[in-house]
C-alpha cells in the first residue's frame, strides 16, 4: 500500500494512538494544547480498513478531507488543524489512490443512500443535519457549582424507572415547551412529585443517541424506548428542548447536565439504562453507521466464518471477548460518571457483556473484573438485567459482588400469588402455597448466596417498562398489542395477570375495588420486601397502556403518563406514599448494617395461630396465611407483616413475643392494611398472643 503524500504540517510524529476519539494534542505548545484549540489529536480503532480519512467541517466553513497518517496497533491517528470545537466530522475508508485529494468541497450520500461517513465510536455528540449523521467536536465545560452525588446506600434506595419523554409530555404544570425533555424531567413540578412520593433514585430509559429500526420506519413508528444505541458517548438530542436543539449539541449537553444538577440538588440520584449489548447497525444486512465499517469482525461477536453470533435478538452482539470493546464500554461509562455526574447504570441484557470466548456466561469475565478494579466505576450503582436471549442466558443471582440483579424470580412469585393464584381460586381451582412469596419477601437470599452476595443484591420489581403496567396487570388477562402493527404476535404471553372478572376498562364498582386492592397488595409487598424496590413510573397513579405489554414503539398517549387526577389515581398515589413512608420509618429504626448481617437481623415466620411455620404449612396450598416478624437485635423497632392470600377473612393470633427486657407482652400497632378498612382500623393496638381479624386477600403491617 502506498500512503498518500502529506503536507509537512501534518506533523506525523506528534499524534498519539490514545486517548481514542478527539482530544487535545500534547505537543508542549500552548497554542495547540489549549482545549479550545482548532488543533486536535484524532485516534480511531479501525482494524478493518487500511487507510482512514476524517472529513470535517468547521463552523461556517466547508468540508475538508484528511487521511490519518499513522497506524499503531490498528489505531489510525493523526493531528488535524482547522478543527475547532463545534466542527462536524466523520470517517471513511479511502481507496488506495496516490492521487486522492486531501480535501473535498462537499460530502454527499452514496448512490445507494447509505450513510456516507462513519461515526466516531467515541463521538461526544451526533448531528443529523443535511440528511446524514455526523459527530461534533465538543467542549466539556459546565458550571456544576456545588453539585454533589447523593450517594444513597443500597439499603435506602428506592428506584423509579422513567422515560424522559413520556414522564412529562402530559404534565399540566410543566410549560409546554419543556414537556418531554431533559428540562421537563427536572422541572420543579416533577421534582415535587418525585420527592413527595419518596423515591430516591430516578432510572432513565436509554438516553444515549439511538435510531429507529427500519421496520418501524416503514410503519411510521419510532423506537420509543430507545434500546437501539448508535453512539455510546452522545446524549439523545431529541429529548432536549427545541431551543437547545436549535442552539446545537453543546446546548443539548448542557440541558442534560442541568437536569442531573437539579435532581441532585433535590437529593435524587440519576441512573442510566445503558445498551452496550448491541448497536443500531443490526444484522449483516443492516446499515453501516460506524463499527461495521471500521472493523466488524472485531467489534461484533462472530463464529469465525463471518457470521454474527446474536445473543440479543437485535441482529448483532458486541464482542466482549475483544479488549478494545471492553475498553470502549469502560471509557463510555467513566465518561458519563465524570462528565455528567451519573450515579449508576442499569445494563440491558447484561449477560451478553459477560460471555467468554466459548460464548458462555463468566462471572469472572474481564469486563466485570475491570469494573470492580476501576476506582470510578466501582463506586457507582451497577444493576444487571441478568439475562439475554442466547444459550444459558438466564443468570439471575450469578453476578459478582458489587452488582445487584433484576430479580425475575421475585416478579413472577408476586404475580403468581396475588394474581394468577387468585384467578385460579376464584375459578374453583387451587392456588399455590405461601413459600415462594415468603422467599421473595425475605430477599431471595438463597438465590444470591452462591455469588457471595446478600439479600440486598435483589432488585425487586413487579413491573418494568417491558410488560404490563401495574394497572394493566389487574385489568387484563391477555396482551393487546394490536397497535404495534404485528397482529398481536409480539410481547410476552405469560404475564400471570388477572382481570378480576372483566377484560379491560369497566365501570363496575365491585371489579374496580378488587383491582385497586390487588394493586395495593402488590405495591405493599414490594415495599415490605428485603432488597431494593423498583417502581415503574406511573404505577403510583394507575397508569394504563390499554393492555399493551410491549409498547416499545408507542410514542403517544399509550405510553405517556396521564396526570389527570381521578379518585382512583389519587387513592393509589396516597397508598403508595404511605407504604414508602412505612418502609423508610422501619429502616430508620434499624442499624446501618441491616439486613446484611444475618446474625443480628431476624425474620421469624408464624402461621395464623401465631405458631412457627411447619414444613407442612409451608407447602400446603390450602394455607395461604403467614406472619413475618422482622427486625434486628440492635434495632429500635420491629415490624409484623401479615399476609392473607385466602378468599376469606381470617382470625389470626399474633405471635406471643415479650418485650426486649422481658417485662410483659409486646403491643402491636396496626399501621396499614390494604383492605378498604384502612382508614377505620389504622392505629388499632393488639397485644402479642391476642387475636385480630385480617381481611381476605390483603396485607396488614404492624409495628412494635
C-alpha positions as CSV (number, residue, x, y, z in Angstrom):
1,X,0.0,0.0,0.0
2,X,1.3,3.4,-0.9
3,X,0.4,6.1,1.6
4,X,-0.8,9.4,0.0
5,X,1.7,12.3,0.1
6,X,1.2,14.5,3.2
7,X,1.8,18.2,3.8
8,X,4.6,18.7,6.4
9,X,2.0,20.5,8.5
10,X,0.5,17.1,9.2
11,X,3.2,16.6,11.9
12,X,3.2,12.8,11.6
13,X,5.2,12.1,14.8
14,X,3.1,14.4,17.0
15,X,-0.1,12.4,17.1
16,X,-0.8,9.6,19.6
17,X,-3.0,6.5,19.4
18,X,-4.5,7.4,22.8
19,X,-6.9,8.6,24.0
20,X,-9.3,7.3,21.4
21,X,-11.6,9.8,19.8
22,X,-10.9,13.5,19.6
23,X,-8.6,15.0,22.2
24,X,-6.3,18.0,22.7
25,X,-2.8,17.3,21.4
26,X,0.0,17.0,23.9
27,X,2.7,18.8,21.8
28,X,4.0,21.1,24.5
29,X,2.8,24.1,22.6
30,X,0.3,26.4,24.4
31,X,-1.3,27.2,21.0
32,X,-2.2,23.6,20.3
33,X,-2.7,22.2,23.9
34,X,-5.5,24.7,24.7
35,X,-8.8,22.8,25.0
36,X,-10.4,25.4,22.7
37,X,-7.6,25.0,20.1
38,X,-8.5,24.4,16.5
39,X,-5.9,21.6,16.5
40,X,-6.9,18.1,17.6
41,X,-5.4,14.6,18.1
42,X,-7.7,12.1,16.3
43,X,-7.5,8.4,17.1
44,X,-9.8,5.6,15.9
45,X,-9.6,1.9,16.4
46,X,-10.3,0.7,12.9
47,X,-8.7,-2.8,12.3
48,X,-10.9,-3.4,9.2
49,X,-9.5,-0.7,7.0
50,X,-6.1,0.0,5.5
51,X,-6.5,3.8,5.3
52,X,-8.9,6.0,7.3
53,X,-9.8,9.6,6.4
54,X,-11.5,12.2,8.5
55,X,-14.0,14.5,6.8
56,X,-14.6,17.6,8.9
57,X,-16.3,21.0,8.6
58,X,-15.5,23.8,11.0
59,X,-18.5,26.1,11.9
60,X,-19.2,28.3,8.9
61,X,-16.6,26.5,6.8
62,X,-16.5,23.9,4.1
63,X,-15.9,20.2,4.2
64,X,-12.2,19.1,4.3
65,X,-10.8,15.6,4.0
66,X,-7.6,14.4,5.6
67,X,-6.0,11.0,5.8
68,X,-4.9,9.9,9.3
69,X,-1.3,9.1,8.6
70,X,-0.3,6.9,11.5
71,X,-1.4,3.4,12.4
72,X,-0.4,1.9,15.8
73,X,-1.9,-1.5,16.8
74,X,-4.8,-0.9,14.4
75,X,-5.5,2.6,15.8
76,X,-5.4,5.2,13.0
77,X,-4.3,8.5,14.3
78,X,-3.2,12.0,13.3
79,X,-3.1,15.7,14.1
80,X,-5.9,17.7,12.4
81,X,-5.7,21.5,12.1
82,X,-8.6,23.8,11.4
83,X,-10.9,21.6,13.5
84,X,-12.2,23.7,16.4
85,X,-14.9,22.9,19.0
86,X,-18.3,22.7,17.1
87,X,-16.8,21.2,14.0
88,X,-18.8,18.4,12.4
89,X,-16.9,15.3,11.3
90,X,-17.0,11.6,10.4
91,X,-14.7,9.0,8.9
92,X,-14.4,6.9,5.7
93,X,-12.2,4.3,4.4
94,X,-10.3,5.7,1.5
95,X,-9.4,3.9,-1.8
96,X,-5.7,3.2,-2.4
97,X,-5.1,6.0,-4.7
98,X,-1.9,8.1,-4.7
99,X,-3.8,10.9,-6.4
100,X,-6.5,11.1,-3.7
101,X,-7.2,14.8,-2.9
102,X,-6.6,16.0,0.7
103,X,-9.8,18.0,0.7
104,X,-13.3,17.8,-0.9
105,X,-15.8,20.6,-1.2
106,X,-18.9,18.6,-0.2
107,X,-19.9,15.3,1.4
108,X,-23.0,13.7,-0.1
109,X,-24.9,10.4,0.2
110,X,-23.6,7.4,-1.7
111,X,-25.6,6.4,-4.7
112,X,-27.4,3.7,-2.7
113,X,-28.5,6.1,0.0
114,X,-26.2,4.7,2.7
115,X,-24.6,6.8,5.4
116,X,-21.5,8.4,3.7
117,X,-19.5,8.9,6.8
118,X,-18.7,6.5,9.7
119,X,-19.5,7.8,13.2
120,X,-16.7,8.0,15.7
121,X,-17.2,5.3,18.3
122,X,-16.0,7.9,20.9
123,X,-18.0,10.8,19.4
124,X,-19.4,13.1,22.1
125,X,-22.4,14.3,20.0
126,X,-24.3,13.3,16.9
127,X,-25.7,15.8,14.4
128,X,-28.4,14.9,11.9
129,X,-28.4,18.0,9.6
130,X,-28.3,17.7,5.8
131,X,-29.9,14.2,5.9
132,X,-26.9,12.3,7.3
133,X,-25.2,11.7,10.6
134,X,-22.0,13.3,11.7
135,X,-20.2,13.7,15.0
136,X,-19.5,17.1,16.6
137,X,-16.3,18.1,18.4
138,X,-17.4,19.1,21.9
139,X,-16.2,21.0,24.9
140,X,-16.8,19.6,28.4
141,X,-17.2,22.9,30.2
142,X,-20.2,23.3,32.5
143,X,-20.9,25.2,35.7
144,X,-21.6,22.4,38.2
145,X,-21.5,24.8,41.1
146,X,-21.6,22.8,44.3
147,X,-23.1,19.6,42.8
148,X,-22.7,16.5,44.9
149,X,-23.8,13.0,44.2
150,X,-26.4,11.9,46.8
151,X,-24.7,8.5,47.3
152,X,-27.8,6.8,48.6
153,X,-26.9,3.4,50.2
154,X,-28.4,0.3,48.6
155,X,-30.5,-0.3,51.7
156,X,-32.2,3.0,51.5
157,X,-32.6,3.0,47.7
158,X,-36.0,3.1,46.0
159,X,-35.7,3.1,42.2
160,X,-38.2,4.9,39.9
161,X,-37.9,3.7,36.3
162,X,-38.9,6.6,34.0
163,X,-38.8,7.7,30.4
164,X,-37.5,11.3,29.8
165,X,-40.1,12.0,27.1
166,X,-43.2,10.1,28.5
167,X,-42.7,11.4,32.0
168,X,-43.7,15.0,31.4
169,X,-45.4,15.1,28.0
170,X,-48.8,15.5,29.5
171,X,-48.0,17.2,32.8
172,X,-50.3,20.2,33.1
173,X,-48.0,22.1,35.5
174,X,-44.9,21.9,33.2
175,X,-44.7,24.6,30.4
176,X,-45.5,23.1,27.0
177,X,-42.0,23.9,25.6
178,X,-40.4,21.8,28.4
179,X,-42.6,18.8,28.2
180,X,-40.9,15.6,27.1
181,X,-37.4,16.9,27.7
182,X,-34.5,16.8,30.0
183,X,-35.5,20.2,31.3
184,X,-39.0,18.8,31.9
185,X,-37.7,15.9,33.9
186,X,-36.1,18.3,36.3
187,X,-38.9,20.9,36.4
188,X,-40.0,21.9,40.0
189,X,-43.4,20.3,39.4
190,X,-41.8,16.9,38.5
191,X,-39.2,17.1,41.3
192,X,-42.1,17.9,43.8
193,X,-43.9,14.7,42.6
194,X,-40.8,12.5,42.9
195,X,-39.6,13.8,46.3
196,X,-43.2,13.7,47.6
197,X,-43.5,10.1,46.5
198,X,-40.4,9.2,48.5
199,X,-38.3,7.6,45.8
200,X,-34.5,8.1,46.0
201,X,-33.2,7.3,42.5
202,X,-34.5,8.1,39.0
203,X,-33.6,5.4,36.5
204,X,-33.9,6.8,33.0
205,X,-34.6,4.6,30.0
206,X,-31.9,4.9,27.3
207,X,-30.6,8.4,26.7
208,X,-27.7,7.5,24.5
209,X,-28.1,8.6,20.9
210,X,-30.3,5.9,19.3
211,X,-32.0,5.3,16.0
212,X,-35.3,3.7,14.8
213,X,-35.2,0.3,13.3
214,X,-36.0,0.1,9.5
215,X,-39.2,-1.9,10.1
216,X,-40.5,0.7,12.4
217,X,-39.7,3.5,10.0
218,X,-41.6,1.6,7.3
219,X,-44.6,1.5,9.7
220,X,-44.3,5.2,10.5
221,X,-43.3,4.4,14.1
222,X,-40.3,5.1,16.3
223,X,-38.3,3.1,18.9
224,X,-39.8,5.0,21.8
225,X,-37.9,3.0,24.5
226,X,-34.6,3.7,22.8
227,X,-32.9,0.3,23.1
228,X,-31.1,0.8,19.8
229,X,-27.9,2.8,20.5
230,X,-25.7,4.2,17.8
231,X,-23.4,6.4,19.9
232,X,-22.3,5.4,23.4
233,X,-20.9,8.8,24.4
234,X,-23.6,11.1,23.0
235,X,-26.9,12.2,24.6
236,X,-30.0,11.8,22.6
237,X,-30.7,15.3,21.2
238,X,-34.4,14.7,20.6
239,X,-35.0,14.7,24.3
240,X,-33.7,18.3,24.6
241,X,-36.0,21.3,24.3
242,X,-36.4,22.8,20.8
243,X,-34.4,25.8,21.9
244,X,-31.5,23.6,22.9
245,X,-31.7,21.6,19.7
246,X,-31.7,24.8,17.6
247,X,-28.7,26.1,19.6
248,X,-26.7,22.9,18.9
249,X,-25.1,19.9,20.6
250,X,-23.4,22.0,23.3
251,X,-26.8,23.3,24.5
252,X,-28.2,19.8,24.4
253,X,-25.4,18.6,26.6
254,X,-25.8,21.5,29.0
255,X,-29.5,20.8,29.3
256,X,-28.8,17.2,30.2
257,X,-26.2,18.2,32.8
258,X,-28.6,20.8,34.1
259,X,-31.2,18.1,34.7
260,X,-28.7,16.0,36.7
261,X,-27.7,19.0,38.7
262,X,-31.3,19.9,39.7
263,X,-32.2,16.3,40.5
264,X,-29.1,16.0,42.7
265,X,-30.0,19.2,44.4
266,X,-33.3,17.6,45.3
267,X,-31.4,14.6,46.8
268,X,-32.3,12.3,43.8
269,X,-29.8,10.0,42.1
270,X,-29.7,9.6,38.4
271,X,-29.2,6.1,37.0
272,X,-28.9,5.5,33.3
273,X,-30.3,2.4,31.5
274,X,-27.5,1.6,29.1
275,X,-27.5,-0.7,26.0
276,X,-23.9,-2.0,25.4
277,X,-25.0,-5.4,24.2
278,X,-25.7,-4.5,20.6
279,X,-25.7,-1.5,18.3
280,X,-28.2,0.1,15.9
281,X,-26.4,-1.4,12.9
282,X,-28.5,-4.5,13.2
283,X,-27.6,-7.7,11.3
284,X,-25.1,-8.0,8.5
285,X,-27.7,-6.7,6.0
286,X,-28.2,-3.6,8.2
287,X,-27.0,-0.1,7.5
288,X,-23.3,0.6,8.1
289,X,-23.1,3.5,10.6
290,X,-19.8,3.1,12.4
291,X,-18.5,-0.2,13.9
292,X,-19.3,-2.4,10.9
293,X,-17.3,-0.1,8.6
294,X,-14.3,0.2,11.0
295,X,-13.9,-3.5,11.8
296,X,-17.0,-5.6,12.2
297,X,-15.1,-8.9,12.9
298,X,-13.5,-7.2,15.9
299,X,-16.4,-5.1,17.2
300,X,-19.1,-7.8,16.8
301,X,-19.2,-11.4,18.1
302,X,-18.9,-13.8,15.2
303,X,-18.4,-17.5,14.6
304,X,-15.0,-17.2,12.8
305,X,-16.6,-17.6,9.4
306,X,-18.1,-14.2,9.0
307,X,-21.5,-15.0,10.6
308,X,-22.7,-12.9,13.5
309,X,-23.4,-14.6,16.8
310,X,-26.6,-12.9,18.1
311,X,-27.5,-13.2,21.8
312,X,-29.6,-10.1,21.9
313,X,-32.3,-10.7,19.3
314,X,-31.3,-7.4,17.6
315,X,-29.1,-8.7,14.8
316,X,-25.7,-8.3,16.4
317,X,-23.9,-8.6,19.7
318,X,-20.9,-6.5,20.7
319,X,-17.8,-8.7,21.1
320,X,-16.8,-8.5,24.8
321,X,-14.1,-11.1,24.0
322,X,-12.1,-8.3,22.4
323,X,-10.2,-5.9,24.7
324,X,-11.0,-2.9,22.5
325,X,-14.7,-3.5,23.0
326,X,-14.2,-3.8,26.8
327,X,-12.2,-0.6,26.7
328,X,-14.9,1.2,24.7
329,X,-17.5,0.4,27.2
330,X,-15.4,1.2,30.2
331,X,-14.4,4.5,28.7
332,X,-18.0,5.3,27.9
333,X,-19.2,4.5,31.5
334,X,-16.4,6.5,33.0
335,X,-17.2,9.5,30.7
336,X,-20.8,9.6,31.9
337,X,-19.8,9.4,35.5
338,X,-17.0,12.0,35.2
339,X,-18.6,14.4,32.7
340,X,-22.3,14.0,33.6
341,X,-22.1,13.1,37.3
342,X,-24.2,10.0,36.7
343,X,-24.8,7.9,39.9
344,X,-25.2,4.4,38.3
345,X,-26.1,2.2,35.4
346,X,-28.7,-0.5,34.7
347,X,-27.2,-2.8,32.0
348,X,-29.6,-4.1,29.4
349,X,-29.2,-7.8,28.6
350,X,-26.1,-7.8,30.8
351,X,-25.2,-11.4,30.2
352,X,-24.1,-10.6,26.7
353,X,-21.4,-8.3,28.2
354,X,-20.0,-11.3,30.2
355,X,-19.8,-14.0,27.6
356,X,-16.3,-15.6,27.2
357,X,-14.6,-16.9,24.1
358,X,-16.8,-20.0,24.2
359,X,-19.9,-17.7,24.4
360,X,-20.7,-18.9,28.0
361,X,-21.5,-16.5,30.8
362,X,-18.5,-16.0,33.0
363,X,-18.9,-14.3,36.4
364,X,-15.2,-13.5,36.3
365,X,-15.3,-12.0,32.8
366,X,-12.6,-9.4,32.2
367,X,-15.2,-6.8,31.8
368,X,-16.6,-7.5,35.3
369,X,-13.0,-7.6,36.8
370,X,-12.1,-4.3,35.1
371,X,-15.2,-2.6,36.5
372,X,-14.5,-3.9,40.0
373,X,-10.9,-2.7,39.8
374,X,-11.9,0.7,38.4
375,X,-11.8,3.5,41.1
376,X,-14.6,5.4,39.3
377,X,-16.9,2.7,38.2
378,X,-16.7,0.5,41.3
379,X,-18.1,3.4,43.4
380,X,-21.4,3.8,41.4
381,X,-24.5,1.7,41.3
382,X,-24.3,-1.3,39.0
383,X,-27.5,-3.1,38.1
384,X,-27.7,-6.1,35.8
385,X,-30.6,-7.3,33.8
386,X,-29.2,-10.8,34.3
387,X,-30.3,-12.5,31.1
388,X,-30.1,-12.3,27.3
389,X,-31.7,-14.5,24.6
390,X,-28.7,-16.7,23.9
391,X,-28.0,-20.2,25.2
392,X,-27.6,-20.2,29.0
393,X,-28.9,-16.7,29.1
394,X,-30.7,-16.6,32.4
395,X,-28.2,-15.9,35.1
396,X,-30.1,-14.2,37.9
397,X,-28.1,-14.5,41.1
398,X,-24.8,-15.2,39.5
399,X,-23.3,-11.7,39.0
400,X,-20.4,-10.9,41.3
401,X,-20.2,-8.7,44.4
402,X,-20.6,-5.0,43.6
403,X,-23.6,-5.7,41.3
404,X,-27.3,-6.1,42.0
405,X,-29.7,-8.1,39.8
406,X,-33.2,-7.5,38.5
407,X,-35.0,-10.4,40.2
408,X,-37.4,-12.1,37.8
409,X,-38.0,-14.8,40.4
410,X,-39.4,-12.1,42.7
411,X,-41.6,-10.6,40.0
412,X,-43.1,-14.0,39.0
413,X,-43.6,-15.1,42.6
414,X,-45.6,-11.9,43.5
415,X,-47.7,-12.0,40.3
416,X,-48.4,-15.7,40.9
417,X,-49.5,-15.3,44.5
418,X,-51.6,-12.2,44.2
419,X,-52.9,-12.6,40.6
420,X,-52.7,-16.0,38.9
421,X,-53.4,-17.9,42.1
422,X,-56.4,-15.7,42.9
423,X,-57.7,-16.2,39.4
424,X,-57.4,-20.0,39.8
425,X,-59.1,-20.0,43.3
426,X,-62.0,-17.8,42.1
427,X,-62.4,-20.2,39.2
428,X,-62.8,-23.1,41.6
429,X,-59.3,-24.3,41.4
430,X,-56.3,-24.1,43.6
431,X,-53.5,-21.6,44.1
432,X,-50.0,-22.1,45.4
433,X,-48.6,-22.0,48.9
434,X,-47.0,-19.0,50.6
435,X,-43.5,-20.5,50.3
436,X,-42.4,-18.7,47.1
437,X,-43.9,-15.4,48.3
438,X,-42.1,-15.7,51.6
439,X,-38.8,-16.4,50.0
440,X,-39.3,-13.3,47.8
441,X,-40.2,-11.1,50.7
442,X,-37.1,-12.3,52.6
443,X,-34.9,-11.1,49.7
444,X,-34.4,-14.4,47.8
445,X,-31.3,-15.0,50.0
446,X,-30.5,-18.4,48.7
447,X,-30.6,-17.2,45.1
448,X,-27.7,-14.7,45.7
449,X,-25.7,-16.7,48.3
450,X,-23.7,-18.7,45.8
451,X,-22.3,-15.5,44.3
452,X,-21.2,-14.2,47.7
453,X,-23.9,-11.6,47.9
454,X,-26.6,-10.9,50.4
455,X,-30.3,-10.4,50.1
456,X,-29.5,-6.7,49.2
457,X,-28.4,-7.8,45.8
458,X,-32.0,-8.3,44.7
459,X,-33.7,-5.5,42.8
460,X,-37.3,-6.3,43.5
461,X,-39.9,-5.4,40.8
462,X,-43.4,-6.2,39.9
463,X,-43.5,-4.3,36.7
464,X,-41.0,-2.6,34.4
465,X,-41.1,-0.7,31.1
466,X,-41.2,-4.1,29.4
467,X,-44.6,-5.7,30.1
468,X,-47.9,-4.7,31.7
469,X,-48.2,-1.7,33.9
470,X,-49.5,-2.3,37.4
471,X,-53.0,-1.1,36.5
472,X,-53.0,-3.4,33.4
473,X,-51.8,-6.4,35.4
474,X,-55.0,-6.3,37.4
475,X,-57.2,-5.4,34.4
476,X,-56.2,-7.7,31.6
477,X,-55.8,-11.5,31.2
478,X,-54.3,-11.2,27.7
479,X,-51.9,-8.8,26.0
480,X,-53.5,-6.3,23.5
481,X,-50.6,-5.2,21.3
482,X,-52.5,-4.7,18.0
483,X,-51.3,-1.1,17.8
484,X,-47.8,-2.3,17.3
485,X,-48.5,-3.5,13.8
486,X,-47.5,-7.1,14.4
487,X,-51.0,-8.7,14.7
488,X,-50.5,-9.0,18.4
489,X,-47.8,-11.6,17.9
490,X,-45.2,-9.5,19.8
491,X,-44.8,-9.3,23.6
492,X,-44.9,-12.0,26.3
493,X,-47.8,-14.3,26.6
494,X,-47.0,-15.4,30.2
495,X,-48.0,-12.3,32.2
496,X,-49.5,-14.0,35.3
497,X,-52.1,-11.2,35.3
498,X,-55.8,-11.3,36.3
499,X,-58.6,-9.0,35.1
500,X,-60.8,-9.7,38.2
501,X,-63.8,-10.7,36.1
502,X,-63.8,-8.4,33.1
503,X,-61.2,-7.7,30.3
504,X,-60.1,-4.1,30.2
505,X,-61.9,-0.9,31.2
506,X,-65.1,-1.2,33.2
507,X,-67.4,0.9,35.3
508,X,-68.3,-2.0,37.6
509,X,-67.5,-0.6,41.1
510,X,-67.0,-4.1,42.6
511,X,-64.4,-5.0,40.0
512,X,-62.7,-1.7,40.3
513,X,-62.5,-2.1,44.1
514,X,-61.0,-5.6,43.7
515,X,-58.4,-4.3,41.2
516,X,-57.5,-1.4,43.4
517,X,-57.0,-3.7,46.4
518,X,-54.7,-6.1,44.4
519,X,-52.7,-3.1,43.2
520,X,-52.2,-2.1,46.8
521,X,-51.2,-5.6,47.7
522,X,-48.5,-5.7,45.1
523,X,-47.2,-2.3,46.0
524,X,-47.2,-3.0,49.7
525,X,-45.5,-6.4,49.2
526,X,-42.8,-4.6,47.1
527,X,-42.1,-2.1,49.9
528,X,-42.0,-4.6,52.8
529,X,-39.6,-7.0,51.0
530,X,-35.9,-7.2,51.7
531,X,-33.9,-5.9,48.8
532,X,-34.1,-2.9,46.6
533,X,-37.6,-1.9,45.4
534,X,-38.2,-0.5,41.9
535,X,-41.4,1.2,40.8
536,X,-42.3,1.8,37.2
537,X,-43.2,5.4,36.5
538,X,-47.0,5.9,36.6
539,X,-47.8,2.8,38.6
540,X,-48.2,5.1,41.6
541,X,-51.1,6.8,39.8
542,X,-52.7,3.9,38.0
543,X,-51.2,4.4,34.5
544,X,-52.6,2.1,31.8
545,X,-51.2,1.2,28.4
546,X,-54.6,-0.2,27.5
547,X,-53.3,-3.8,27.7
548,X,-50.2,-3.3,25.5
549,X,-47.3,-5.2,27.2
550,X,-44.7,-4.3,24.6
551,X,-45.2,-0.6,23.9
552,X,-41.6,0.0,22.7
553,X,-42.9,1.7,19.5
554,X,-45.7,3.8,21.0
555,X,-44.6,7.4,21.4
556,X,-48.1,8.6,22.2
557,X,-50.8,8.6,24.8
558,X,-50.4,4.8,25.2
559,X,-47.1,5.3,27.0
560,X,-47.1,8.9,28.2
561,X,-48.1,9.4,31.8
562,X,-51.6,10.7,32.2
563,X,-51.5,13.2,35.1
564,X,-55.3,13.7,35.2
565,X,-56.3,13.4,38.9
566,X,-59.1,11.0,39.5
567,X,-60.4,9.4,42.7
568,X,-58.7,6.2,41.7
569,X,-55.3,7.7,40.8
570,X,-55.4,9.8,44.0
571,X,-56.1,6.8,46.1
572,X,-53.3,4.8,44.5
573,X,-50.9,7.7,45.0
574,X,-51.9,8.1,48.6
575,X,-51.4,4.4,49.3
576,X,-48.0,4.2,47.5
577,X,-46.7,7.2,49.5
578,X,-47.9,5.5,52.7
579,X,-46.1,2.2,52.2
580,X,-42.9,4.0,51.1
581,X,-43.1,6.1,54.2
582,X,-43.5,3.0,56.4
583,X,-40.5,1.3,54.7
584,X,-38.4,4.4,55.4
585,X,-39.6,4.6,59.0
586,X,-38.8,1.0,59.7
587,X,-35.3,1.2,58.1
588,X,-34.6,4.4,60.1
589,X,-35.1,2.3,63.2
590,X,-32.5,-0.3,62.2
591,X,-28.7,-0.2,62.4
592,X,-26.8,0.8,59.3
593,X,-25.8,-2.8,58.5
594,X,-29.3,-4.1,58.5
595,X,-30.2,-6.5,57.0
596,X,-26.9,-7.8,55.6
597,X,-25.7,-9.3,58.9
598,X,-27.8,-12.3,59.3
599,X,-26.8,-13.0,62.9
600,X,-28.2,-9.6,64.1
601,X,-31.1,-9.4,61.6
602,X,-34.0,-11.8,62.1
603,X,-37.1,-12.9,60.1
604,X,-39.4,-15.2,62.1
605,X,-42.3,-16.8,60.3
606,X,-45.6,-17.8,62.0
607,X,-48.8,-19.3,60.9
608,X,-52.3,-17.8,61.5
609,X,-52.3,-19.3,65.0
610,X,-49.1,-17.5,66.0
611,X,-47.1,-20.7,65.9
612,X,-43.8,-21.2,64.0
613,X,-44.4,-22.3,60.4
614,X,-44.1,-26.0,59.9
615,X,-42.9,-27.6,56.7
616,X,-46.4,-28.9,56.0
617,X,-47.8,-25.4,56.3
618,X,-45.1,-24.0,54.0
619,X,-46.0,-26.5,51.3
620,X,-49.8,-26.7,51.7
621,X,-51.6,-24.6,49.1
622,X,-54.7,-24.6,51.4
623,X,-52.8,-22.4,53.9
624,X,-52.2,-19.0,52.3
625,X,-51.8,-17.0,55.5
626,X,-48.4,-16.2,57.0
627,X,-47.0,-13.8,59.6
628,X,-43.5,-12.3,59.4
629,X,-41.8,-10.7,62.4
630,X,-38.7,-8.8,61.3
631,X,-36.1,-6.6,62.9
632,X,-32.7,-6.6,64.4
633,X,-31.1,-7.2,67.8
634,X,-29.8,-3.6,67.6
635,X,-32.9,-2.1,66.1
636,X,-35.3,0.3,67.7
637,X,-38.5,-1.1,66.1
638,X,-39.8,-4.4,64.9
639,X,-42.3,-4.9,62.1
640,X,-45.0,-7.6,61.7
641,X,-46.3,-8.3,58.3
642,X,-49.4,-10.4,57.9
643,X,-50.3,-11.8,54.5
644,X,-53.7,-13.3,53.9
645,X,-53.9,-14.7,50.4
646,X,-57.0,-16.7,51.0
647,X,-60.6,-16.0,49.9
648,X,-61.8,-15.5,53.4
649,X,-61.4,-13.1,56.3
650,X,-59.2,-14.9,58.9
651,X,-58.9,-14.5,62.7
652,X,-55.2,-14.6,63.5
653,X,-53.3,-14.9,66.7
654,X,-50.4,-12.5,66.8
655,X,-47.0,-14.1,67.8
656,X,-46.7,-14.4,71.5
657,X,-43.5,-12.4,72.0
658,X,-42.3,-10.5,75.0
659,X,-40.7,-7.0,75.3
660,X,-36.9,-7.0,74.9
661,X,-36.5,-6.6,78.7
662,X,-38.8,-9.5,79.4
663,X,-41.4,-7.3,81.1
664,X,-44.8,-8.2,79.6
665,X,-46.0,-8.8,76.1
666,X,-45.4,-6.6,73.2
667,X,-48.1,-4.3,71.9
668,X,-48.5,-4.3,68.1
669,X,-49.9,-1.2,66.4
670,X,-51.6,-1.6,63.0
671,X,-50.0,0.9,60.6
672,X,-51.5,-0.2,57.4
673,X,-54.0,-2.7,55.8
674,X,-54.6,-2.9,52.1
675,X,-58.3,-3.6,52.7
676,X,-60.9,-1.0,52.4
677,X,-61.0,-0.7,56.2
678,X,-57.6,1.0,56.5
679,X,-58.9,4.4,57.5
680,X,-61.0,2.9,60.2
681,X,-58.5,0.4,61.6
682,X,-55.2,2.3,61.3
683,X,-53.8,2.7,64.8
684,X,-55.6,-0.3,66.4
685,X,-53.3,-1.9,69.0
686,X,-53.3,-5.6,69.7
687,X,-51.2,-7.4,72.3
688,X,-48.9,-10.2,71.4
689,X,-50.7,-13.5,71.7
690,X,-54.1,-11.8,71.2
691,X,-56.4,-12.2,68.2
692,X,-57.2,-9.9,65.3
693,X,-59.0,-10.2,62.0
694,X,-57.3,-9.8,58.6
695,X,-59.5,-9.4,55.6
696,X,-59.2,-11.7,52.6
697,X,-56.5,-11.1,50.0
698,X,-54.8,-8.3,52.0
699,X,-51.6,-7.4,53.7
700,X,-51.6,-5.9,57.2
701,X,-48.5,-4.1,58.6
702,X,-48.0,-3.7,62.4
703,X,-45.1,-2.2,64.3
704,X,-43.9,-2.6,67.9
